[in-house]
Amino acid sequence: MSVVNSTPLLLGDDGYQISRSVRLRSSASAYFNRTPASTGNRTTWTWSGWVKRGAIGASGDLFGYLAVGSQNNQHYLGFSTDSLYFVYYPNGANSLLTTTQVFRDPSAWYHIVAVWDTTNATATNRMRLYVNGVQVTVFASANYPALNQAGLVNVSGNGVGLGAAYPTVASGHYFDGYLTEVNFIDGQALTPSSFGETNAVTGVWQPKKYTGTYGTNGFYLNFADNSAATAAAIGADKSGNGNNWTPNNISVTAGATYDSMIDVPTMWADGGNGRGNYAVLNPVDTSGATLSNANLQVVTSATAGNATRGTMAVSSGKWYWEVTPTAGTNSAVMIGVADAGFSIASANYQTANFWGYYGFNGNKYNANTATAYGASYAANDVIGVALDMDAGTVSFYKNNVSQGPAYSTLSGKTISPSVDNGGAAQTAIFNFGQRPFAYTPPTGFKALNTQNLPDATIVKGSTAFNIALDTGANIKTSTEALFGTNYLEWIKDRANANNHQLLDTVRGTTAVLQSNTTAAETTYLAPAGSSVGWAWKKGVTQGFDIVTYTGTGANRTVAHSLGVAPKMVIVKSRSQGGTTTYSWAVWQTALAGAEYLLLNGTAAKATAASVWNSTVPTSSVFSLGTDSIGNGSTVTYVAYLFAEVAGFSKFGSYTGNGLADGPFVFCGFRPRFVMFKRTDAVEGWYMYDTARDTINAMRNELRAESSAAEAVFSSRDFLSNGFKVRTANGSVNASGGTYIFMAFAENPFKYSLAR
């Protein structure tokens, strides 16, 4: 395994490294084209490429042919809004794959493989799609070509495009985003294993060098030669075939339109900014702003409150990026940083969670309060942002002249790049280091990319939290096999209305508590139907402890072994107080010390000093009052305590906006499991995971307080760095509603691919 700065890389065992990508700006109508001089294999070929989306919700073609003057004579691969589609339309007949899966993650890379193989005797194998090494098998629409059907790609005289179908480019179908490591294999139907492999340490799919032959019209584009925007340089074929591609509207001239990027799907130190997945502006984390140019340009309207944040957020380290306003009224753009732990507001600069530098008058802004700070700035001035999370400060530079520290109160927060329009129409261009900076960053400050992010303690989420799916007869055995010792297992029948069952290795793995009832411990009963088992590994590294104790009826503390203050505590009585049974009491970091929720109910948060003795947990103990829900005299209890582990677990809250385009919640990892609860109104505890839903949108829902079978409710996406709410339903997104969540990782953001 190749290692740089002690970080396991997303590389193959051969230390494979990708050096550059090309940015394709749909606003510039950017694409590559080539017209084959001879006909290759028209029945069998494979296209492989690494793709990072810019525009979300927009169609864009990755590769293919579209005949001049004929929309019915086409053969191409691309995005139809957010679905992936693979199209063959020869003069009216059609073969088409359109995925049910949606690809709405702008924060990381996808590996996409398309196979055209009409010699295959099985019709459903004649057109195949793979994403991140996994074959797509469920489609919204699927029509397959006839046996030995000759396609329109690989034909002498038929021009093909990258970043757009060619030679006729359909309006609005320019791809917006980043592209690298493109292989086209003429005459072979290959699988993703020819181009990628699973990293043994992280479990993440990663690029590897293709070592096979290419065929007549095969090519390999890595876009590494940025000496010129020509077919012999940035469009050069590196396969040895000389099948070069002509770039159109692609720039390698220094400045805002520079399109040769070091934003790539492999991480390595290069003596400069570092190669890896770079921060961009986040189109799923905005309030009215319009992003373009592969999410490095923001345009705001004259309406007050068009804000956006970046795709990365940090709580430690020293970071630098640059922002150049290019148009606007009196340079009223407000460049700054925002707390990623809060939902973005319609006027972010008016909140306490944004710290900005205002171009119009040079003032700094926080909580809608202006304070004299530095020089004003105008269009085309370069504003450097130096964020020092070790010191908790942010400083701004105007054309390389420091304006001094603006704020020194950021310690303990998770901070993301941000911009607000300050109440006027603005345009600003960001550079996080994926192209050369205008100025040298201050000493010790780094570009914001995955190579430079801190190493995660838990690099593979399944070593601390995992999920089993099995029949009711086998689910307990399958769940317990995930860790073997020291764990909590939570089992639910997906197909039938049966109780949840929680067992652990401290109480014994036959003693059941039911999250949807107040019952005391009972005996495990195998579910009737197909079931899910969630398992948490107990330990300090994993941030999870199981504590049993006997109640006293008096104010007290109970020790735990986490070493840090837990972010969530769940308590349940194991025995009865006489004939009385007790509910599940829940405290979470978004609640005050006197507040609690009931896991077995839908009620809003309640206040009672007697539950937690009005005291939040510490690094060594949690507090209990006199209430029998957690401390009845002689009653036995169990407490499940969760601490936050960066890159693995997150406990927080968000505020609903009541829109179908709901809040984005930054977690710092690709979620494996998330549970939600509204705290200011009656709502259930909604549970989603990527074992029951392997693709977006997440649809299969269970509720911790209900015995009901699994229901279908499409309302959110799990992304490489958090989750996005995509419904106005009050269960998870009422306007002004407050919601808590607990989330556990599939992979830390440092290593994760787009979902």
Long-range contacts (C-beta under 8 A, 24 or more apart in sequence): 1-200, 1-201, 4-267, 4-268, 4-269, 4-451, 5-269, 6-455, 7-267, 7-451, 7-455, 7-750, 8-199, 8-201, 8-202, 8-459, 9-266, 9-267, 9-268, 10-199, 10-202, 10-204, 10-206, 10-207, 10-265, 10-266, 10-267, 10-751, 11-199, 11-206, 11-207, 11-266, 11-267, 11-268, 12-197, 12-206, 12-207, 12-208, 12-209, 14-208, 14-209, 16-207, 16-208, 16-209, 16-266, 17-266, 17-268, 17-275, 18-50, 18-180, 18-181, 18-207, 18-222, 18-264, 18-265, 18-266, 18-275, 19-222, 19-224, 19-262, 19-264, 19-270, 19-275, 20-180, 20-222, 20-223, 20-224, 20-226, 20-260, 20-261, 20-262, 20-264, 21-50, 21-52, 21-178, 21-179, 21-180, 21-223, 21-261, 21-262, 21-263, 21-264, 22-178, 22-179, 22-180, 22-223, 22-234, 22-250, 22-259, 22-260, 22-261, 23-177, 23-178, 23-259, 23-260, 23-261, 23-263, 23-293, 23-294, 23-296, 24-54, 24-163, 24-174, 24-175, 24-176, 24-177, 24-178, 24-179, 24-250, 24-259, 24-294, 25-54, 25-176, 25-249, 25-257, 25-259, 25-292, 25-293, 25-294, 26-54, 26-55, 26-58, 26-60, 26-174, 26-175, 26-176, 26-292, 27-176, 27-292, 27-293, 27-297, 28-249, 28-250, 28-257, 28-293, 29-164, 29-169, 29-174, 29-248, 29-249, 30-163, 30-174, 30-247, 30-248, 30-249, 30-250, 30-259, 31-161, 31-162, 31-163, 31-164, 31-166, 31-169, 31-174, 31-175, 31-248, 31-249, 32-161, 32-162, 32-163, 32-221, 32-235, 32-245, 32-246, 32-247, 32-248, 32-250, 33-159, 33-160, 33-161, 33-162, 33-166, 33-167, 33-245, 33-246, 33-248, 34-159, 34-160, 34-219, 34-231, 34-243, 34-244, 34-245, 34-246, 35-157, 35-158, 35-159, 35-160, 36-154, 36-155, 36-156, 36-157, 36-158, 36-160, 36-217, 36-243, 37-156, 38-156, 38-216, 38-217, 39-154, 39-155, 39-156, 39-216, 40-154, 40-186, 40-187, 40-215, 40-216, 40-217, 40-218, 41-154, 41-186, 41-187, 41-215, 41-216, 42-150, 42-151, 42-152, 42-153, 42-154, 42-155, 43-116, 43-117, 43-118, 43-119, 43-148, 43-149, 43-150, 43-151, 44-116, 44-117, 44-118, 44-119, 44-187, 44-188, 44-189, 45-115, 45-116, 45-151, 45-153, 45-154, 45-184, 45-185, 45-186, 45-187, 45-188, 45-189, 45-215, 46-113, 46-114, 46-115, 46-116, 46-183, 46-184, 46-185, 46-188, 46-189, 46-190, 46-194, 47-77, 47-113, 47-114, 47-115, 47-182, 47-183, 47-184, 47-185, 48-111, 48-112, 48-113, 48-181, 48-182, 48-183, 48-184, 48-185, 48-190, 48-192, 48-194, 48-195, 48-210, 49-111, 49-112, 49-179, 49-180, 49-181, 49-182, 49-183, 50-109, 50-110, 50-111, 50-112, 50-179, 50-180, 50-181, 50-182, 50-207, 50-264, 50-265, 51-109, 51-110, 51-111, 51-112, 51-177, 51-178, 51-179, 52-106, 52-108, 52-109, 52-110, 52-177, 52-178, 52-179, 52-263, 52-265, 52-277, 52-294, 52-754, 53-79, 53-103, 53-104, 53-105, 53-106, 53-110, 53-176, 53-177, 53-754, 54-106, 54-176, 54-177, 54-178, 54-280, 54-283, 54-291, 54-292, 54-293, 54-294, 54-295, 55-176, 55-177, 55-283, 55-291, 55-292, 55-295, 56-82, 56-104, 56-106, 56-283, 56-284, 57-81, 57-82, 57-104, 58-172, 58-176, 59-172, 59-173, 60-163, 60-164, 60-173, 60-174, 60-175, 60-176, 60-177, 61-161, 61-163, 61-164, 61-165, 61-170, 61-173, 61-174, 61-175, 62-112, 62-162, 62-163, 62-175, 62-179, 63-114, 63-160, 63-161, 63-162, 63-165, 63-182, 63-184, 64-153, 64-160, 64-161, 64-165, 64-166, 65-152, 65-153, 65-155, 65-158, 65-159, 65-160, 65-161, 65-165, 65-166, 65-167, 66-161, 66-165, 66-166, 66-167, 66-168, 66-169, 66-170, 67-152, 67-158, 67-167, 67-168, 68-167, 68-168, 69-168, 70-168, 71-170, 73-152, 74-152, 74-165, 75-151, 75-152, 75-153, 76-165, 77-112, 77-114, 78-165, 78-173, 78-175, 79-103, 79-175, 83-140, 84-112, 84-129, 84-131, 84-136, 86-114, 86-127, 86-129, 88-116, 88-127, 88-145, 88-149, 88-151, 88-152, 90-149, 90-152, 94-143, 95-126, 95-127, 95-143, 95-144, 95-145, 95-149, 96-141, 96-142, 96-143, 97-127, 97-129, 97-136, 97-139, 97-141, 97-142, 98-139, 98-140, 98-141, 98-142, 99-129, 99-136, 99-138, 99-139, 99-140, 100-138, 100-139, 100-140, 100-695, 101-131, 101-136, 101-138, 101-695, 101-696, 102-695, 102-696, 102-697, 102-717, 103-131, 103-696, 103-754, 104-284, 104-696, 104-717, 104-719, 104-724, 105-696, 105-717, 105-719, 105-720, 105-754, 105-755, 106-177, 106-280, 106-282, 106-283, 106-284, 106-295, 106-311, 106-754, 107-277, 107-280, 107-282, 107-311, 107-312, 107-719, 107-720, 107-721, 107-749, 107-754, 108-265, 108-277, 108-720, 108-721, 108-749, 108-752, 108-753, 108-754, 109-178, 109-264, 109-265, 109-277, 109-753, 109-754, 110-753, 110-754, 111-192, 111-195, 111-196, 111-205, 111-207, 111-265, 111-753, 113-190, 113-191, 113-192, 113-195, 115-189, 115-190, 115-191, 116-151, 116-153, 116-189, 117-189, 118-145, 118-146, 118-147, 118-148, 118-149, 118-150, 118-151, 119-147, 119-148, 119-189, 120-189, 121-147, 123-147, 128-189, 130-191, 130-192, 132-205, 132-753, 132-754, 133-192, 133-193, 133-196, 133-198, 133-205, 134-694, 138-695, 154-186, 154-216, 154-217, 162-221, 162-245, 176-292, 176-293, 176-294, 177-294, 178-261, 178-263, 178-294, 179-223, 180-222, 180-223, 180-264, 180-265, 181-207, 181-222, 181-265, 182-219, 182-220, 182-221, 182-222, 183-210, 183-214, 183-218, 183-219, 183-220, 183-239, 184-214, 184-217, 184-218, 184-219, 184-220, 185-210, 185-212, 185-213, 185-214, 185-215, 185-218, 186-214, 186-215, 186-216, 186-217, 186-218, 187-215, 187-216, 187-218, 188-212, 188-213, 188-215, 199-751, 201-459, 201-460, 202-459, 202-460, 202-747, 202-751, 203-460, 203-462, 203-747, 204-747, 204-751, 204-752, 204-753, 205-753, 206-265, 206-266, 207-265, 207-266, 214-239, 214-240, 214-241, 216-241, 217-241, 217-243, 218-243, 219-243, 219-244, 219-245, 221-245, 223-260, 226-252, 226-260, 227-252, 228-252, 234-260, 254-435, 254-436, 256-297, 256-324, 256-326, 256-429, 256-431, 258-435, 258-436, 260-435, 261-434, 261-435, 262-433, 262-434, 262-435, 263-434, 263-449, 265-753, 267-449, 267-450, 267-451, 267-750, 268-451, 269-451, 273-433, 273-434, 273-437, 273-446, 273-447, 273-449, 273-452, 274-433, 274-446, 274-447, 274-449, 274-451, 274-452, 275-449, 275-451, 276-449, 276-450, 276-451, 276-452, 277-449, 277-450, 278-432, 278-433, 278-434, 278-447, 278-448, 278-449, 278-450, 279-310, 279-311, 279-312, 279-321, 279-417, 279-432, 279-448, 279-449, 280-310, 280-311, 280-430, 280-432, 281-308, 281-309, 281-310, 281-311, 281-417, 281-419, 281-430, 282-308, 282-309, 282-310, 282-311, 282-664, 283-308, 284-664, 284-717, 284-719, 284-724, 285-309, 285-311, 285-344, 285-664, 285-666, 286-344, 287-344, 287-345, 287-346, 287-347, 287-348, 288-346, 289-419, 289-421, 293-429, 296-429, 296-430, 296-431, 296-434, 297-427, 297-428, 297-429, 297-430, 298-419, 298-426, 298-427, 298-428, 298-430, 299-425, 299-426, 299-427, 300-333, 300-419, 300-420, 300-421, 300-424, 300-425, 300-426, 300-427, 301-421, 301-425, 302-329, 302-421, 302-423, 302-424, 302-425, 303-421, 304-346, 304-347, 304-421, 304-423, 305-345, 305-346, 305-347, 305-348, 305-350, 305-420, 305-421, 305-423, 306-420, 306-421, 306-426, 307-338, 307-344, 307-345, 307-346, 307-347, 307-348, 307-349, 307-354, 307-418, 307-419, 307-420, 307-421, 308-344, 308-418, 308-419, 309-338, 309-340, 309-344, 309-416, 309-417, 309-418, 310-416, 310-417, 310-418, 310-430, 310-432, 310-448, 311-721, 312-416, 312-417, 312-448, 312-449, 312-453, 312-721, 312-749, 313-340, 313-414, 313-415, 313-416, 313-666, 313-668, 314-387, 314-389, 314-414, 314-415, 314-416, 314-448, 314-453, 315-389, 315-412, 315-413, 315-414, 315-415, 315-646, 316-389, 316-390, 316-454, 317-389, 317-390, 317-446, 317-452, 317-453, 317-454, 318-386, 318-387, 318-388, 318-389, 318-390, 318-442, 318-444, 318-445, 318-446, 319-386, 319-387, 319-388, 319-389, 319-445, 319-446, 319-447, 319-448, 319-452, 320-384, 320-385, 320-386, 320-387, 320-433, 320-437, 320-441, 320-442, 320-445, 320-446, 320-447, 320-448, 321-384, 321-385, 321-417, 321-430, 321-431, 321-432, 321-433, 321-447, 321-448, 322-382, 322-383, 322-384, 322-385, 322-430, 322-431, 322-437, 322-438, 322-439, 323-382, 323-383, 323-385, 323-419, 323-428, 323-429, 323-430, 323-431, 324-380, 324-381, 324-382, 324-383, 324-428, 324-429, 324-431, 324-438, 325-359, 325-377, 325-378, 325-379, 325-380, 325-381, 325-383, 325-426, 325-427, 325-428, 326-379, 326-380, 326-427, 326-428, 326-429, 327-379, 327-426, 327-427, 328-359, 328-379, 328-421, 328-424, 328-425, 328-426, 328-427, 328-428, 329-424, 329-425, 329-426, 330-359, 330-360, 330-424, 331-359, 331-360, 331-376, 331-377, 331-378, 331-379, 331-381, 332-358, 332-359, 332-360, 332-421, 332-422, 332-423, 332-424, 332-426, 333-359, 333-419, 333-420, 333-421, 333-422, 333-426, 333-428, 334-358, 334-359, 334-365, 334-419, 334-420, 334-421, 334-422, 335-359, 335-383, 335-385, 335-396, 335-419, 335-428, 336-365, 336-385, 336-394, 336-418, 336-419, 336-420, 337-385, 337-387, 337-394, 337-410, 337-415, 337-416, 337-417, 337-418, 338-415, 338-416, 338-417, 338-418, 339-413, 339-414, 339-415, 339-416, 340-414, 340-415, 340-416, 340-666, 341-413, 341-414, 341-652, 341-666, 342-654, 342-655, 343-654, 343-655, 343-656, 343-657, 343-663, 343-665, 344-663, 344-664, 347-420, 347-423, 348-418, 348-420, 349-420, 349-422, 354-418, 354-420, 355-394, 355-406, 355-407, 355-410, 356-418, 356-420, 356-422, 357-383, 357-396, 357-403, 357-406, 358-422, 359-383, 359-422, 360-422, 362-403, 364-406, 364-407, 365-422, 366-407, 373-403, 373-404, 373-406, 374-398, 374-403, 374-404, 374-406, 375-401, 375-403, 382-438, 382-439, 384-439, 384-441, 385-417, 386-441, 386-442, 386-445, 387-415, 388-445, 389-415, 397-439, 399-439, 400-438, 400-439, 414-666, 414-668, 416-666, 417-448, 450-749, 450-750, 450-751, 453-749, 453-750, 454-646, 454-750, 455-750, 456-646, 456-647, 456-648, 456-669, 456-748, 456-750, 456-751, 457-541, 457-645, 457-646, 457-647, 457-648, 458-541, 458-542, 458-645, 458-647, 458-648, 458-745, 458-748, 459-647, 459-747, 459-748, 459-751, 460-747, 461-648, 461-669, 461-672, 461-744, 461-745, 461-746, 461-747, 461-748, 462-672, 462-746, 463-537, 464-536, 464-537, 464-539, 464-541, 464-542, 464-543, 464-544, 464-645, 464-648, 464-744, 465-534, 465-535, 465-536, 465-537, 465-542, 465-648, 465-649, 465-672, 465-673, 465-744, 465-745, 466-535, 466-672, 467-532, 467-533, 467-534, 467-535, 467-672, 467-673, 467-689, 467-690, 467-691, 468-532, 468-533, 468-535, 468-691, 469-530, 469-531, 469-532, 469-533, 469-691, 469-692, 470-530, 470-531, 470-533, 471-529, 471-530, 471-531, 472-526, 472-527, 472-528, 472-529, 472-530, 472-531, 473-526, 475-526, 475-527, 475-531, 475-532, 475-533, 476-503, 476-509, 476-524, 476-526, 476-533, 478-533, 479-533, 479-534, 479-535, 480-509, 480-535, 482-533, 482-535, 483-535, 483-537, 486-537, 486-538, 486-539, 487-535, 487-536, 487-537, 487-538, 488-535, 488-536, 488-538, 488-544, 488-546, 488-640, 489-533, 489-534, 489-535, 490-515, 490-533, 490-534, 490-535, 491-527, 491-531, 491-532, 491-533, 491-534, 492-527, 492-531, 492-532, 492-702, 493-527, 493-528, 493-529, 493-530, 493-531, 493-709, 494-529, 494-530, 494-531, 494-532, 494-692, 494-700, 494-702, 494-709, 494-710, 495-528, 495-529, 495-530, 495-531, 495-709, 495-710, 496-527, 496-528, 496-529, 496-709, 497-707, 497-708, 497-709, 498-525, 498-527, 498-528, 498-707, 499-707, 500-704, 500-707, 501-525, 501-527, 504-538, 504-546, 504-638, 504-640, 505-538, 505-546, 506-538, 506-546, 506-547, 506-548, 506-638, 507-546, 507-548, 507-574, 507-638, 511-574, 513-572, 513-574, 513-638, 514-600, 515-584, 515-599, 515-600, 515-685, 515-704, 515-705, 516-600, 516-703, 516-704, 516-705, 516-706, 516-707, 517-600, 518-581, 518-582, 518-583, 518-584, 518-600, 519-581, 520-573, 520-574, 520-575, 520-576, 520-581, 521-574, 521-575, 529-709, 532-689, 532-691, 532-692, 532-702, 534-673, 534-689, 536-744, 541-645, 542-645, 542-648, 543-642, 543-643, 543-644, 543-645, 543-648, 543-649, 544-640, 544-641, 544-642, 544-643, 545-640, 545-641, 545-643, 546-638, 546-639, 546-640, 546-641, 547-638, 547-639, 547-641, 548-574, 548-636, 548-637, 548-638, 548-639, 549-636, 549-637, 549-639, 550-634, 550-635, 550-636, 550-637, 551-624, 551-628, 551-630, 551-631, 551-632, 551-633, 551-634, 551-635, 551-636, 551-637, 552-631, 552-633, 553-626, 553-628, 553-631, 553-632, 553-633, 554-626, 554-631, 555-613, 555-623, 555-624, 555-625, 555-626, 556-613, 556-623, 556-624, 556-631, 557-621, 557-622, 557-623, 557-624, 558-621, 558-622, 558-623, 558-624, 558-639, 559-620, 559-621, 560-617, 560-620, 560-621, 560-622, 560-639, 560-641, 562-619, 562-641, 562-643, 563-619, 563-620, 563-643, 564-619, 564-643, 564-644, 565-616, 565-617, 565-618, 565-619, 565-643, 566-617, 566-622, 566-641, 566-642, 566-643, 567-642, 567-643, 567-644, 567-651, 568-641, 568-642, 568-651, 568-742, 569-617, 569-622, 569-639, 569-640, 569-641, 569-642, 570-599, 570-639, 570-640, 570-641, 571-629, 571-630, 571-637, 571-638, 571-639, 571-640, 572-599, 572-637, 572-638, 573-628, 573-629, 573-630, 573-632, 573-635, 573-636, 573-637, 574-635, 574-636, 574-637, 574-638, 575-635, 575-636, 576-635, 577-628, 577-632, 577-633, 577-634, 577-635, 580-628, 582-628, 582-629, 582-630, 582-632, 582-635, 583-629, 585-611, 585-629, 585-630, 587-611, 587-612, 587-616, 587-617, 587-622, 588-651, 588-653, 588-740, 588-742, 589-651, 589-652, 590-651, 590-652, 590-653, 590-679, 590-738, 590-740, 591-679, 591-740, 592-616, 593-623, 596-629, 597-677, 597-679, 597-740, 598-705, 599-685, 599-704, 599-705, 600-704, 600-705, 601-705, 602-682, 602-683, 602-684, 602-705, 603-682, 604-678, 604-679, 604-680, 604-681, 604-682, 605-679, 605-680, 617-641, 642-742, 646-748, 647-745, 647-748, 647-749, 647-750, 648-744, 648-745, 648-748, 649-742, 649-743, 649-744, 649-745, 650-741, 650-742, 650-743, 651-740, 651-741, 651-742, 651-743, 652-740, 652-741, 653-679, 653-738, 653-739, 653-740, 653-741, 654-725, 654-738, 654-739, 654-741, 655-736, 655-737, 655-738, 655-739, 656-725, 656-730, 656-732, 656-733, 656-734, 656-735, 656-736, 656-737, 656-738, 656-739, 657-733, 657-735, 658-728, 658-733, 658-734, 658-735, 658-736, 658-737, 659-728, 659-733, 659-735, 660-726, 660-727, 660-728, 661-726, 662-716, 662-724, 662-725, 662-726, 662-727, 662-728, 662-732, 662-733, 663-724, 663-725, 663-733, 664-719, 664-722, 664-723, 664-724, 664-725, 665-722, 665-723, 665-724, 665-725, 665-741, 666-721, 666-722, 667-721, 667-722, 667-723, 667-743, 667-745, 667-749, 668-721, 668-722, 668-748, 668-749, 669-721, 669-722, 669-743, 669-745, 669-746, 669-747, 669-748, 669-749, 669-752, 670-718, 670-719, 670-720, 670-721, 670-745, 670-746, 670-747, 670-748, 670-749, 670-752, 670-753, 670-755, 671-718, 671-722, 671-723, 671-743, 671-744, 671-745, 671-746, 672-744, 672-745, 672-746, 673-743, 673-744, 674-716, 674-718, 674-723, 674-741, 674-742, 674-743, 674-744, 675-704, 675-741, 675-742, 675-743, 676-731, 676-732, 676-739, 676-740, 676-741, 677-739, 677-740, 677-741, 678-730, 678-731, 678-732, 678-734, 678-737, 678-738, 678-739, 679-738, 679-739, 679-740, 680-737, 680-738, 681-730, 681-734, 681-737, 683-730, 683-731, 684-731, 686-731, 686-732, 688-716, 688-718, 690-718, 690-746, 690-755, 695-755, 696-755, 697-726, 717-755, 718-755, 719-754, 719-755, 720-749, 720-752, 720-753, 720-754, 720-755, 721-749, 721-752
